[in-house]
Amino acid sequence: MPIYDFKCDRCGHVFSVLTSLQERDKVACPQCQSKEVRQIISACSVRSGGGCSSSGGFDSGSWRGG
């Protein structure tokens, strides 16, 4: 189950919730209990292959742009 980040439109509190895609619309602010929350973009963690890397599986020489 993914973790989603939200920001409360009423009090401005930013918080994370472990919830399913179908339950995101039922999230309430833990600080003021308002349902006036919106999902915000957050960083994601990527794990590929047999290891975990802070670069998300890409090292500085693996991509050649252009």
GROMACS elastic network, one bead per residue, 0.5 to 0.9 nm:
[ bonds ]
;  ai    aj funct       b0    kb
    1    18     6  0.65350   500
    1    19     6  0.61698   500
    1    20     6  0.58496   500
    1    21     6  0.84681   500
    2    17     6  0.83567   500
    2    18     6  0.58131   500
    2    19     6  0.62594   500
    2    20     6  0.66926   500
    2    21     6  0.81099   500
    3    16     6  0.64005   500
    3    17     6  0.54070   500
    3    19     6  0.63570   500
    3    20     6  0.84549   500
    4    15     6  0.84720   500
    4    16     6  0.55230   500
    4    17     6  0.53463   500
    4    18     6  0.63880   500
    4    19     6  0.71925   500
    4    24     6  0.82257   500
    4    39     6  0.70152   500
    4    40     6  0.78827   500
    4    41     6  0.84403   500
    4    42     6  0.77809   500
    5    14     6  0.71603   500
    5    15     6  0.57102   500
    5    17     6  0.63996   500
    5    18     6  0.89753   500
    5    38     6  0.85053   500
    5    39     6  0.58070   500
    5    40     6  0.56095   500
    5    41     6  0.70197   500
    5    42     6  0.64475   500
    6    13     6  0.82478   500
    6    14     6  0.56923   500
    6    15     6  0.54635   500
    6    16     6  0.61352   500
    6    17     6  0.77435   500
    6    27     6  0.86963   500
    6    29     6  0.83379   500
    6    37     6  0.62675   500
    6    38     6  0.53906   500
    6    40     6  0.53225   500
    6    41     6  0.84407   500
    7    10     6  0.89133   500
    7    11     6  0.85967   500
    7    12     6  0.59834   500
    7    13     6  0.56470   500
    7    15     6  0.64811   500
    7    16     6  0.88550   500
    7    29     6  0.79753   500
    7    36     6  0.87058   500
    7    37     6  0.55390   500
    7    38     6  0.55541   500
    7    39     6  0.64772   500
    7    40     6  0.66344   500
    8    11     6  0.57482   500
    8    13     6  0.52928   500
    8    14     6  0.64946   500
    8    15     6  0.83696   500
    8    28     6  0.82355   500
    8    29     6  0.60762   500
    8    31     6  0.89505   500
    8    32     6  0.86343   500
    8    34     6  0.72815   500
    8    35     6  0.78859   500
    8    36     6  0.60040   500
    8    38     6  0.65516   500
    8    39     6  0.89598   500
    9    12     6  0.55987   500
    9    13     6  0.80636   500
    9    34     6  0.83517   500
    9    35     6  0.88096   500
    9    36     6  0.55432   500
    9    37     6  0.55570   500
    9    38     6  0.72589   500
   10    13     6  0.82688   500
   10    29     6  0.89822   500
   10    32     6  0.80662   500
   10    34     6  0.69215   500
   10    35     6  0.88900   500
   10    36     6  0.65189   500
   10    37     6  0.78652   500
   11    29     6  0.86623   500
   11    31     6  0.80355   500
   11    32     6  0.70553   500
   11    34     6  0.84815   500
   12    37     6  0.89854   500
   13    29     6  0.73841   500
   13    30     6  0.84835   500
   13    31     6  0.70511   500
   13    32     6  0.86365   500
   14    29     6  0.84528   500
   14    40     6  0.88984   500
   15    29     6  0.77182   500
   15    30     6  0.79437   500
   17    24     6  0.87491   500
   17    27     6  0.79912   500
   19    22     6  0.81782   500
   19    23     6  0.62201   500
   19    24     6  0.65168   500
   19    27     6  0.86238   500
   20    23     6  0.52913   500
   20    24     6  0.65573   500
   21    24     6  0.56637   500
   21    25     6  0.85772   500
   22    25     6  0.72672   500
   22    26     6  0.86897   500
   23    26     6  0.55211   500
   23    27     6  0.71987   500
   24    27     6  0.56322   500
   24    39     6  0.84286   500
   25    28     6  0.86777   500
   25    35     6  0.84723   500
   25    37     6  0.87765   500
   25    38     6  0.89272   500
   26    35     6  0.73666   500
   27    30     6  0.89599   500
   27    34     6  0.88071   500
   27    35     6  0.64436   500
   27    36     6  0.88730   500
   27    37     6  0.73877   500
   28    31     6  0.87571   500
   28    32     6  0.82222   500
   28    33     6  0.52821   500
   28    34     6  0.54154   500
   28    36     6  0.73415   500
   28    37     6  0.67740   500
   29    32     6  0.56961   500
   29    34     6  0.53039   500
   29    35     6  0.64690   500
   29    36     6  0.78582   500
   29    37     6  0.68284   500
   30    33     6  0.54645   500
   30    34     6  0.80910   500
   31    34     6  0.82176   500
   33    36     6  0.88682   500
   34    37     6  0.71774   500
   35    38     6  0.89292   500
   45    54     6  0.80449   500
   45    56     6  0.70276   500
   46    52     6  0.78175   500
   46    53     6  0.79515   500
   46    54     6  0.82479   500
   46    55     6  0.84485   500
   46    56     6  0.50523   500
   46    57     6  0.75256   500
   47    50     6  0.82343   500
   47    51     6  0.69236   500
   47    52     6  0.52989   500
   47    53     6  0.69779   500
   47    54     6  0.89072   500
   47    56     6  0.63225   500
   47    57     6  0.71228   500
   48    51     6  0.64695   500
   48    52     6  0.67652   500
   48    53     6  0.82971   500
   48    56     6  0.73507   500
   48    57     6  0.61643   500
   49    52     6  0.80081   500
   49    57     6  0.83186   500
   51    57     6  0.85208   500
   52    55     6  0.87357   500
   52    56     6  0.75432   500
   52    57     6  0.76498   500
   53    56     6  0.54745   500
   53    57     6  0.60193   500
   53    58     6  0.84101   500
   54    57     6  0.77013   500
   54    58     6  0.89328   500
   55    58     6  0.54524   500
   55    59     6  0.63608   500
   55    60     6  0.86550   500
   56    59     6  0.83132   500
   58    61     6  0.79968   500
   58    62     6  0.60974   500
   58    63     6  0.74829   500
   59    62     6  0.55156   500
   59    63     6  0.78334   500
   60    63     6  0.70706   500
   61    64     6  0.73865   500
